[in-house]
Amino acid sequence: MNGIDRELTEAVSGLTQGGPSAEVLRALNTRAAKEGLLDVAYAQVDSPLGPLTVVATERGLVRLAYPERPLDQVLTDIAEEISPRVLEAPERLDPIRRELDEYFEGRLRRFNEPVDWSLTRGFFRRVLEATARIAYGEVRTYGEVAASAGSPRAVRAAGNGLGSNPLPVVVPCHRVVRTGGGLGGYTGGIERKEFLLALERR
């Protein structure tokens, strides 16, 4: 591990212990970006659903978390599963931040920024990819999503997978409902699901 790697790792570790300071993070971010060693960038975005944590790699958006998921836990998970070279870099997230703003204002019907599926695998990933194809303002049942993912009988597994969606809003699991029209569950709480569906009916 070289010097910048060590500093980045210590910075992420420090987040769970109340530090490092914002100045240290900015300096590390600048240095890491200059040396091409910033693997993961994060920022927080204000929204009608509360502050959202957005995280991206070079491949695209990899995580979007509601405020109930503490920032330090999100970053610790990312450091363990993707890379410890993660720092706050709002400018890297500007495109998705703009799209989220436009979506919540009712001006965007389809997210265009790329998605990094690194936190998903197997049937779970197929379920989320099928969900990502559901058009704005439309809904599908859990059974339909399971069938689209290649396993029509795996309705419960599809529901469990949607419950751990790492990219809510952007991968619209709020558009998946129970057969008969019941809303079902939602990773961000049923009130948020109702809000998002109402937003898309305007």
Secondary structure, 3 states (H helix, E strand, C coil): CCHHHHHHHHHHHHHCCCCCCHHHHHHHHHHHHHCCCCCEEEEEECCCCCCEEEEEECCEEEEEECCCCCHHHHHHHHHHHCCCCEEECHHHHHHHHHHHHHHHCCCCCCCCCCECCCCCCHHHHHHHHHHHCCCCCCCEEHHHHHHHCCCCCCHHHHHHHHHCCCCCCCCCHHHEECCCCCCCCCCCCHHHHHHHHHHHHC
